[in-house]
Amino acid sequence: MRRLVSTLAALALVAAAPVAAAASASAHDSGHDSGHDGDHARSTTVWVRGDGSHVRLSRWHVDEGTVVFHESTSNTGPGGSQISLFRLLGKATLNTFKADLAHEFSSNPKIAAMGTRELNRDVRATGLADVQKGYPASVRVNLRPGTYYLMDLGSFFGPMGPSGAPNPAFTKLVVRDGDDDGWSWSDGSAWDGSGWHPTIWLTAADRFVGPRRLPAKGSVTFRNIGDSIHVAQFSPVKKGTTDKQIQAYYDSGSMAPPPFALNGPTFGLDVLSAGRSATLSYDMPPGTYVLQCFVADAVTGMPHAIMGMHKVVVLK
Ligand SMILES: [Cu+2]
């Protein structure tokens, strides 16, 4: 029981603050995307617009290689847009995937754990981003040829966390075979055309490993070197908050809002499969944030954050 209470608290933390911030931010919706990535000649740009439940793309096919997705949302709700980009593996179909997803969001930890194992087996996901209205973000990934799908679960995350089973609409993106090896040169590098930037590793111990200080406006590369899917969601917290305090809060099983939570926009990288990397570019208010993963543990079904996958960082 305590687990469930803590799960709800964890989800409340991610959904707690943003309503007011999202509303006040919508005023400068259009001026926010600086398009700073100074793309390499060989990267392809795709504009992605979510409304909380559907994804619209500026193009339906791209060549293999580096693709930069500029993502924004029209959803003023606290969930904004939470857009995933994935391809199906093995015998998985979209229906299989929907079933996996329903398991992942089950309130029964055993079923949630199964959902994570199924998603690890059935899909390879590379972001995209979790954004709120007024705070677009970009995700740079390397894509190999194949059929990909996008979905937006933003509306699924209400003020009280996820509600029921998700029933996402899918948007297809085809990645075509290019005639050169354009994709191979950039995957090992954190160079994105505008400079070097920090890397955060998502490890097999279900931890975030990397620098404590990150840019408030800039890029972070996430590398999943673990064996499970993860997400990396930033939520604002009070200055001076420690990971010890966050863990103590989760361990307490408290239903009260986290005492360290702050009002402000959240953002982050959506689902990243094991072995994948993605670079997230953003322009957010400076301050202290906690980076957290809410994927259900593949064994216990508990959200990784409660098991310790949180990291306090300062955006400057
Ligand atoms: Cu995780």
Residues whose N, C-alpha, C, O or C-beta is under 5 A from the ligand:
A	BS01	CU	I229 H230 V231 C293 V295 H304 M309
